[in-house]
Amino acid sequence: MAKPILWTIDDDQNVLKAVERDLRRQYGKEYRVMRADVPQTALDALKQLILRKDSVALFLVDQRMPEMTGVEFLEEARKIYPDAKRVLLTAYTDSDAAVKAINAAKVDYYLHKPWEPAEENMYPVLDDLLFSWQSGYRPEFEGIRVVGHKWSAASHAAKDFLARNRVPYLWLDIETSDEACLMMKQAGLDLRKLPVVFFPDGSHLAQPTNAELAEKAGFKVRAEERYYDLVIVGGGPAGLAAGVYGASEGLKTLLVEREATGGQAGMSSRIENYLGFPQGLSGSELAERALLQANKFGVEVLTPATVTGVRIEDPYRIVTLEDGSEVSAYAVMVATGVSWRKLDVPGAEKLTGAGVYYGAAMTEALSCQDTDVYIVGGANSAGQAAMYFSKYARTVTMLVRAKGASTDDKARGYEALEQSMSSYLIEQIKATENIVVRSCCVVQEVHGETSLEAITLHDDFSQTDEKVEASALFIFIGAEPHTDWLDGVVLRDNRGFLLAGADLMKEGKRPSYWKLERDPFLLETSIPGIFAAGDVRHGSVKRVASGVGEGSIAIQFVHQYLSEVK
């Protein structure tokens, strides 16, 4: 954390050096001492300091300066750093002006020149002022700041990207934060071009793309090499596990993730049935641990980077990235997982990111304080989100399409969850008073001009419609694989999931296109050397542990394949 600053300004270089010397001698261990001989230069510097979130504790300024008096400077400086202590340095003949300045510019004290000895005339005064300043000093957050509108889809996208990639940031709503308005004014930025992301070095990005954010935050977005043993496409549990096991066993490994390592699992607020963690852990924690392991063993990770295609040039599989670059590998593992299916009802698309969210969107949790939240879906991810948001929202209503057999509404809701949710999670939901489960219920329409205001529900059980107020709607329905880039390259089922291993066999026989004198390996696709692991594979078990297991097991088959081609 940077030390708070003591500023001294005087156009007389000899006086300026003497003041700086005395300040450093007494306060140098706890404060930075900065000086300027031109008031305007100091004001320009202050505008940069405020953007970097540096703290100024005290100004010690000469009254008689040619371009600007000390009082005039302090009046301007007060607009930028209103809490800093202000001391005027005057000659005896300027005492009357100094007294008037105490009221006019809210000057805290004035010192006469010469002030020697400082131990008697300067330090006791400054000690008292700095003690007073320290009592109200709260060190500023020094990381990234995001300034935007609460109901802006672009602002949500920037926050979500940083949060999912575990980059600390501070959110500032332009409509409620004085600090946000001051930062925009000091940087001379257009309020119509939000969000703006401010960085600790004083720079900023207006309406940034994920790639721009990633590069500025220090992520690697371009491959260092041209050739690898293994390229893993997707950084969820399966991809990270494959990276850890592959690199630890000597494979030169590149992992490419288009959004954030951890994938869909990384958005889970709490995973309590993962082996070895009896107290549970969040998806973000699991992803962070796995990424640290991957880095430890030398996995090269690109985030965000999107793979757009792959072609076969034996013995290599050539992977093409969105920026046009290519990397070659002997083996490729596809672990791109799945994404939530879009809610295809009127109003949903317009309000996506402005009250309608896909996945847990934990960045919006605080904005749900004491409001009514609705969650669409009845599997584990929806249940974990319901438990998480119940800590903030007044009510959380789960909307589940499935039907229960009971005639009692409450019991029927829990019975609907039993078809797709782990029992431990159902018991937690039952014990949480502000969670309501409605079965046989779907969203029919979403309402709101600039943000979500209400939703219309259709109850299949009673065949009735109901319009209810809602501040947030979180969608957890279905699963769509990211495999369009493999169309025409490897075989997929009618939903886009990759066929691998035994699913390629026809009546126990190898398919006609398979030219090798062996059966496809367990997780090998229709193209030798291209493997599938995790949720993207046809018939996979949609659980975090299963993805980790498949990613780990696949490395065994990668080794066997490499022994054939290298």
PASEBA-742262 format. One record per atom (N, C-alpha, C): x, y, z; residue in one letter. Coordinates in steps of 0.1 Angstrom, whole numbers, plus 5000, padded with zeros to 4 digits. Each point is the difference from the previous one (the first is absolute). Layout:
REM residues N
XYZA...
//
This chain:
REM residues 566
500849885000M499250125000M500950125000M499750104991A500850124999A499850095012A501050075005K499950085011K499250134997K499350055010P499350134997P501050114997P499650114994I500950104995I499950135008I501250065002L500150145005L500550084988L499250104996W500350094989W500550135005W501150054995T500550145003T500250074987T499550134999I500150084988I500550135004I501150054992D500650135003D500850034987D499950134995D500750034988D501550045004D500350015012D501450035004D500749865003D501049974991Q500649875000Q500749975014Q500650105005N500849985013N499049975011N498950075001V499049975010V499449864998V499749974987L499449874996L500849895005L501350014997K501049895004K500049995015K500050115007A500150005015A498749935006A498950044995V498749945005V500049854997V500449964988E500149864996E500949925010E501150065002R501049935009R499449985014R499450105005D499449995014D498949905000D499250004990L498849904999L500549864999L501049984992R500649864998R500649955013R500750095007R500749965012R499149955011R498850075001Q499149975011Q498949894996Q499650014987Y498949914996Y500249914988Y501349994996G500349914989G499749865001G499949945012K499849865002K498549974997K499150095003E498649984999E499350064988E500750104994Y499450084989Y501050024989Y499450024988R500850044989R500050164999R501150064998V500150144999V500150044985V499150084995M500150054986M500150155000M500650064990R500250145000R499750054986R499750134999A499850074987A500350155002A500650064989D500350145001D499050084992D499149934993V498950074992V498749945004V499150085005P498749955006P499249924989P500050054988Q499249934990Q500649864997Q501349985001T500649874998T499549915011T499950055012A499649925011A498549964998A499250094995L498549974998L499949894989L500850014990D499949904989D500449865006D501050005009A500549885006A498949945009A499350095007L498949955009L498949934992L499750054988K499049934992K500449864996K501349984998Q500549864997Q500049925013Q500350065011L500149925013L498649955004L499050084998I498749965004I499549894991I500450004988L499649884991L500749875004L501250025005R500849885005R499649965014R499150085006K499549985014K501150025010K500950084997D501050045011D499450095010D500450005012S499550085011S500950125003S499550125001V500750125004V499650035014V501050015010A499650035013A500150145004A500950084993L500250145004L500750084989L499550124999F500750104991F500650115008F501350034997L500750115007L500450094988L499350125000V500150084987V500450145004V500950064992D500450145002D498950094995D499850115007Q498950094996Q500450094988Q501250055000R500450104989R500749924988R499249974990M500549944988M499550084988M500850014989P499650104989P498849954992P499849884997E498949954992E498749985007E500149965013M498949975008M500450015015M499150065008T500450015014T499849875007T500549985011G499849885008G498649975003G499250115003V498649985003V499349954988V500350064989E499349964987E500349854997E501349965002F500349864998F499349915009F499950045013L499349915010L498549994997L499450104995E498650004996E499849904989E500949994990E499949914989E500449855005E501049995008A500449875005A498949945008A499350085008R498949955008R498949934992R499850054988K499049934991K500449864996K501349985000I500549864996I500249925012I500650055011Y500349935012Y499450085012Y498749985002P499350095010P500449965014P500549885003D500349965013D501550035004D500850044991A501450035003A500150125009A500950005009K500350125008K500750114992K499750135003R500550114992R500750105009R501350024997V500850095008V500650104991V499950135004L500550114992L501450045006L500950034991L501450045005L500150154996L500150095010T499950144997T501150085007T500250124995A500950095007A499250075011A500750065010Y499350075010Y499150114995Y500450064989T499250114994T498749954994T499949874998D498849954994D499049935010D500250035012S499249945011S498550024998S499750134997D498650034998D499349914989D500749994989A499549924989A499949865004A500949955008A500049865004A498849975009A499750105009V498849985009V498750004992V499950094990K498850004992K499949874992K501149944996A500049884992A499549885008A500150005013I499549895008I498549994998I499350114998N498649994997N499749984985N500750074992A499750004985A500449874994A501249955003A500549874993A500049895010A499450025011K500049895010K501449955004K500950105001V501449965004V500049965014V500749895003D500049955014D501050075009D501150054994Y501050075008Y500950084991Y500750105005Y501050074993Y501350015008Y501149994993L501450005006L500750124995L500850075008H500850114996H501449954995H500550084991K501449984995K500850105008K501249965005P500549865000P499449925011P500049874998W499349915010W501049935009W501350024998E501049945008E500050055014E500349915010P500249864998P498749934998P500049904991A498849934996A499449925011A500949955009E499649925012E499050085009E500250145000E499150085008E498950074993E500350044987N499050084993N499249934989N500549894995M499349934989M499549865004M500849915006Y499649875002Y498849985010Y499950085011P498949985009P498650034993P500150114991V498750034993V499749894990V501049964992L499749894990L499649875007L500749975011D499649885007D498649995004D499550115005D498550015004D499149984988D500450074989L499249994988L500049864994L501149944999L500149874995L499449895008L500050025014F499349915009F498550014997F499550124998S498650024997S499749944987S500850014990W499749954987W500049845000W501049955007Q500149855001Q498849945007Q499450075010S498849955007S498849974990S500050084990G498949984990G500449944987G501349954999Y500549954988Y499649854998Y499449974989R499749874996R500849974987R501049915001P500849984987P499149964989P500250064989E499249974988E500349864994E499049944994F500249884993F500950044988F501149924998E501050044990E499949924987E499049924999G499949924987G499250074990G499449924991I499250054989I498750055004I499550114994R498750065003R499249994987R498749965001V499150004989V498950105002V499950104991V499050105001V499049974989V498750005004G499049974990G498650015006G499049974992H498650005004H499649865005H499250005011K499649885006K499349904991K499150064991W499249924991W500649994986W501350024998S500650004987S500549864998S499749944988A500549874997A501550004998A500550114994A501550014998A500750015013A499450075010S500650015013S500049865007S498949934999H499949875006H501149914993H500250014987A500949914993A501450035005A500450125002A501450035005A500249955014A498950025009K500149955014K500149855000K499249944992D499949854999D501349944996D500650064989F501349954995F501150015011F500150115007L501050025010L499849905012L498749995004A499749915011A500349864997A499649954988R500249864997R501449974998R500850104997N501549984999N500750035012N499250035011R500650025014R500950125000R499650114993V500850125001V499250105009V500650045012P499350085009P499750144994P498850055002Y499650134995Y499050065009Y499850144999L499050075007L499050064991L498749975002W499050044991W499450145005W499950104991L499550135003L498950034991L498850025005D498850034992D500050154998D500050044987I500150144997I498850085005I498949945003E498850075004E500050025015E500849935008T500050015014T501350035006T501149994993S501450025006S500650134996S500250095010D500750134998D501449974995D500749895005E501349974995E500149974986E499049934995A499949964985A499950134992A499150095004C499950134993C501250084999C500750005012L501350085001L501049944991L500149865000M501049944991M499850024986M498750004996M499750024986M500350154996M499750095009K500350144997K501550034999K500749945010Q501550035000Q500749944988Q499449894995A500649944988A499550064987A499050095001G499450064988G499349904991G499349915006L499349894992L498550034998L499549954989D498650014996D499249905008D499050055007L499149925008L499249914991L499950024987R499249924991R500849874996R501350005003K500949894996K500449915012K498949955007L500349915011L499849864996L500649905007P500850025012P501450054997P500650055010V501550044999V500749925011V501149944997V500749925010V501350085002V500250045013F501250075004F501049905007F501350024996F501049915005F500950075010F500749935009P500850065010P501150094995P500549994988D501050084994D499550144995D498650025001G499550134996G499449994986G500249894993S499449994987S498649955000S499350004989H498649955000H499649954986H499049925000L499449954987L498550035000L499650064990A498550034998A499449894992A498949945004Q499349904993Q500949894995Q500849945009P501049914995P499449864996P500749934991T499749864997T500649925011T499649875000N500749915010N501449984997N500450004987A501449994996A500850115005A499550134999E500750115004E500250005016E498949965007L500149995014L501049905004L500049884994A500949905003A501550044998A500350064989E501350044997E500550115010E499150095003K500450115010K500249945014K499249905003A500149935013A501249905001A500749984989G501249925001G499849864996G498849974994F499849864995F500749974987F500349884998K500749964987K498949974990K500150064989V498949984989V500649954987V501449985000R500649954988R501049895003R500049894992A500949895003A501450044998A500949945009E501450034999E500749914989E499549894998E500749904991E499049974988E500649934991R499249954988R499649865001R500849925007Y499849855001Y499849965014Y499149915003Y499749945013Y499749854999Y500249935011D499549865000D498550005001D499450095008L498649995002L499450145001L499050034993V499250125001V498649965006V499750075011I498749975007I499150134997I498849974994V499150114997V498950005011V500150105009G499050005011G500749995013G499750095009G500650015013G499149975012G499049924998G499249965012G500749895007G499249935009P500649895008P500749894992P499449964989A500649904991A501350054994A500050124994G501250064994G501150025009G499750065012L501050025010L500649875005L499249905003A500549875004A501049944990A499650014987A500849954989A501350085000A499950135002G501350084999G500949965011G499549985013V500849975011V500749864998V499249904996Y500649874998Y500949994988Y499650074989G500849994988G501450075003G500050125005A501350075002A500849935011A499449955010S500749935011S500749884995S499549944989E500549884994E500950034988E500450124999G501050044989G499550054987G498750014998L499550054988L500050154999L500550054989K500050154997K498650044997K499450075009T498550025000T499650144999T499050034991L499450134999L498549985003L499550095009L498650005003L499450134995L498949994992V499350124994V498650015006V499750115007E498750025006E499450134994E498850004995R499450114994R499450115009R499749965013E499450105009E500850005013E499949905008A500650005013A500349865004A501249975006T500349875005T499049965011T499649885000G499049955010G498749974993G499850064988G498849984992G498750025008G499049924997Q498750025006Q500149965015Q500949905003A500149965014A500650125008A500950084994G500650115007G499050105005G498850004995M498950095004M499249955012M500249885004S499349945011S500350065013S499050045007S500350075013S500549915011S499549874999R500549905010R499849864995R501149925000I500049864996I500349925013I499149935004E500149935013E500249854999E499949944988N500249864999N501249964992N501050095000Y501349974993Y500949935010Y500649894996L500849925008L501150085006L500249985014G501250065006G499750145006G498850054998F499750145006F498749995008F500049945012P498849985008P499250135003P500750115000Q499350135003Q499650064987Q500349944989G499650064987G501050114996G499850044987L500850114995L499350064988L500350124997S499450074989S500649954987S499350024989G500649974987G501250084997G499950135004S501250094998S501249955007S499849955013E501249945007E500549884994E499249914995L500449884993L500850044987L499550094993A500750054988A501350065003A500150085010E501250075004E501149905004E499649905008R500949895004R500549924988R499149974991A500449924988A501050084991A499750134999L500850094991L501450015006L500150015013L501350015007L500849874997L499349895001Q500749874997Q500550004986Q499150044991A500450004986A501250094997A500050125006N501150094999N501349945006N499849935011K501249935007K500749904990K499249934993F500649904991F500350054986F499850134998G500450064987G499050004989G498749985003V499050024990V500050144995V500050024987E499850144994E498550024999E499550115006V498650025000V499750134992V499150004990L499650124993L498550035004L499850125005T498750045004T499850154999T499050054993P499049934992P500649984986P499849884994A500449974987A499049904994A499650024988T499049914994T500549924989T499849875000V500449914989V498950004990V500350024987T499050014990T500049884990T501049925001G500149884991G501249925002G499949884994V501149905001V500149934987V501249984995R500149924988R501149895002R500049904992I500849885001I501250014990I501250005005E501249994991E500949905007E499749874999D500849905007D501550025000D500649995011P499549955013P499450115009P499850124994Y499650115009Y498550034998Y499450065011R498750065000R500250155001R499650084990I500350144999I498850075006I500250085011V498950075007V500150154996V498950054995T499950144996T499350085011T500650125003L499450095010L499350114993L499250075008E499150114995E500950114994E501250035005D500850104995D500849974988D499749874994G500649964988G501349925002G500550005012S501249925003S499749855000S501149924999E499849855000E501149945009E499649895006V500949925008V499949854995V501049935001S500049864996S500249915012S499349885000A500249915011A499849864994A500649905007Y499849864996Y498649965005Y499550055011A498749965005A499350135004A498649994999V499150115004V499049945010V499750075011M498949955008M499050115001M498749974997V498950095000V499349995013V500050105008A499450005013A499250145002A499350034990T499350134999T498750015008T499649895006G498850005009G498850054993G499150065007V498750044995V499650145005V499050064994S499550135005S498549995002S499550095008W498650005002W499250034988W498949934997R499150034989R499350135002R499850084990K499450135001K498549985003K499550095008L498550005003L499350074988L499349934992D499450054988D498550055003D499950115007V498750065003V500150154997V498950074997P500050144997P500750085012P500950094996G500650095010G501349955006G500349874999A501249955006A501350044994A500050004987E501350044993E500350155003E499050095000K500350145002K500550035013K499649925011L500450035013L501149915006L500649924990T501249925005T501150095004T500549985012G501050085007G499450125007G498750024999A499350115007A498949955009A500349895007G499049945008G499749854996G500349964988V500049874995V501449954998V500349895007Y501449955000Y500049854998Y501149954993Y500249864998Y501149955009Y499749905008G500949955010G499850085013G500949985010A499950055013A500250165000A500850054992A500250154999A500250055015A501049955007M500150045014M500550145002M500450064989T500350155000T498850085003T498849954998E498850085002E499449975014E500649925008A499449965013A499650125009A501050095001L499750125009L498850084995L499850014987S498950084995S498749935002S500049875004C498849935003C499650015015C500750085008Q499750025014Q498550045002Q499349925008D498650035004D499150014988D500349934989T499150004988T499449854998T499249994990D499449874996D500749954988D500749885001V500849944990V499349874995V500149984987Y499449884994Y501149924993Y500049875002I501049914994I499349894991I500349994988V499449914991V500949874999V499649895004G500849884999G499849915013G500349874999G499849925011G501149905003G501250024993A501249925002A500950065011A501149935002N500950055011N500550144999N500350054988S500550144999S498950105004S498849974996A498950095005A499849995015A500149885006G499949995014G501150075008G501249994995Q501250075006Q499850154999Q499550054988A499750144999A498950055009A499049925002A498950045009A500550015014A500849915005M500650015013M500850125002M500850044989Y500950115001Y499250135001Y499050024991F499350124999F499050025012F499749895006S499150015012S500650085011S501450015000K500750085010K499750154998K499650044988Y499950144997Y498550044998Y499349924992A498750044995A498949985011A499050074999R498849995009R499449864997R499849974988T499449864996T500849954988T500149874999V500649944988V498949894996V499550024988T499049904995T500749924988T500049875002M500549914990M498849954991M500250024987L498949964990L500549884993L499349895003V500449874995V498949944990V500449974988R499049954991R499549865004R500849925006A499649865003A498850005010A499349895000K498849985008K500249915012K499450035011G500049915011G498649945001G499949895008A498849925001A499050055010A500650075010S499250055012S498950104996S499050015007T499050114998T500350125008T500949995009D500550125008D501150074992D499850144999D500950084992D501449985004D500350015013K501350005006K500749874997K499249895004A500649874998A500249974985A499150044992R500249984985R501250064995R500450125005G501250074996G501249925003G500149945013Y501249935004Y500149864992Y498849944997E500049884992E500550034986E499850114994A500550044987A501550015000A500650055011L501450015001L500749865001L499349905005E500649875002E500449944987E499450044989Q500249944987Q501450044994Q500650115006S501350054994S501050065009S499750005013M500850075010M500549905011M501250025005S500649925011S499150015012S499949905008S499150005011S500550095011S501450015002Y500550095010Y499650154998Y499950034987L499750144996L498550035002L499249904997I498550015002I499850025015I500749935009E499850025014E500350145005E501150054994Q500450145003Q498950104996Q499549984988I498950094995I498849995009I499649885004K498949985009K500150085013K501350005005A500350075013A500150154999A500050054988T500250154998T498650074998T499750085009E498650055001E499650094988E501050074994N499650104990N500249944986N500249874998I500049944987I498649934998I499450034989V498749934996V500349934987V499549874999V500149924988V498649994994V499950044987R498749994993R500249904988R499449895000S500149904990S498950034989S500249934988C499050024989C499950154996C501150075002C499950154998C501150054990C499650084991V501050054990V499850154998V501150064996V499950154996V499450014987V499050094999Q499350024987Q500450134993Q500450105008E500450134995E500850085010E500950084995V500850085009V499750154997V499850085011H499650144998H501050105006H500150114993G500950115005G500550084988G500250135002E500550084989E501650005000E500650055011T501550005000T500549895010T499249955008S500449895009S498849915004S500249895005L499049905003L499050065011L498850004998E499050055009E499049895004E499649914991A499049905004A500249884990A499449895003I499949884991I498649945001I499649954989T498749924999T500349865001T499449935010L500249865002L498749924995L500349884995H498949914996H500149885009H498949975007D499949885008D499349894993D500849904996D499449884992D499049925009D500250005013F499149925009F498650065000F500050145002S498750065001S499550074988S500950004989Q499750064987Q499650155002Q500950075008T499750145002T501350084998T499850134996D501250094998D500050105012D501250045003E500150105011E501250094997E499850135002K501150104998K500550045014K501349985002V500650035013V501150104999V500250085010E501250095000E501349925002E501050044993A501349935002A501250104997A501049995007S501250084998S501149934993S500049865001A501049924993A499549874997A500449954988L499649874995L501349934995L500349885007F501249934996F499549874993F500749974989I499649894991I500949885001I499549885003F500849885001F499249894992F499850024987I499249904993I500949934989I499949874999G500649934989G501550024999G500649954990A501450014998A500449994985A500750094995E500450004986E501549994999E500649914992P501449984999P500650104991P501350045002H500750094991H500849924990H499349954990T500749914990T499850044985T499450124998D499850044986D501350004992D501050045007W501350014993W500649864995W499349895005L500449874996L499149944990L499050074995D499149954991D500749964987D499749874996G500749954988G501449945002G500450015013V501449955003V499849875008V499350005011V499749885008V498549985001V499749875003L498649975001L499350065013L498850054998R499350055012R498649945000R499350005011D498649955000D499150124995D498749975000N499150104995N499950135008N500550005012R500050125009R501450075000R501049944993G501350064999G501049945009G499749915009F500949935009F500949914992F501349995004L501049924993L499849855003L500049924989L500049855002L501549955002L500149915009A501449965003A499949855004A501249934999G500149875005G499049904995G499349935009A499049904996A498850054992A499750135002D498950064992D500350014985D501249984997L500450014985L499849864994L499949905008M500049864995M498649974994M499949924990K498849964994K499849855001K499149965009E499749865003E501349935004E500850075008G501349945005G501150014990G499850064989K501050004989K500550144998K501250014995R500650144997R499250064989R499850135000P499350064989P500950004987P499450024989S500849984987S501050114999S499850125005Y501050114999Y501249985009Y499949915009W501149985010W501149914993W501250064998K501049934992K501149935009K500050025013L501049945008L499749865004L501049925002E499949865004E499749985015E499250095005R499649995014R498750075002R499349975010D498750075003D500350145005D499150094999P500250145006P500249985015P500950085005F500250005015F498750055007F499949985013L498750035007L499550144998L500950104999L499650144999L500550074987L500349914990E500550054987E498850024991E500050114992T498950034991T500349924987T499250044990S500149934987S501350044992S500750105005I501350034995I501149955009I500849914997P501149955009P500850125005P500350005013G500850115006G499250125004G498750004998I499150115005I499149935010I500150055013F499349945011F498950095005F499049945007A498950085006A499949965015A499950105009A499949985014A499050105006A499349955010G499050095007G498750014994G499350115003D498650024996D499850004985D501050034992V499950014986V499849874993V500449895007R499949864994R498649955002R499549934989H498749945000H500049895011H498950015008G499849905011G500850025012G500650125002S500850025012S499150035012S500649985012V499350035012V500350145004V498950085001K500250155002K500350035015K501249965004R500550035014R501450044999R500450095009V501450055000V501049885002V499849915009A500949895002A500149924988A499049984992S500049924988S500950074990S499950134998G500850084991G501549985004G500350025013V501449995004V500549864997V499149905003G500549864997G500249974985G499150054992E500249984985E501350074995E500250125005G501250084996G501349935004G499949945012S501249935005S500249874992S499049924998I500149874993I500450024985I499550114994A500350024986A501550014997A500850045010I501450024998I500749864998I499549905006Q500549864998Q499849974985Q498950034994F499849974986F500850094990F500250125005V500950094992V501449944999V500549955012H501349945000H500149884990H498949925000Q500049884991Q500050054986Q499250104997Y499950054986Y501450064996Y500650085009L501350064996L501149894997L499949895007S500949894998S499949944986S498850024994E499849964986E500550094989E500050135004V500350104989V501350075001V500649995012K501350085002K501249914998K
//
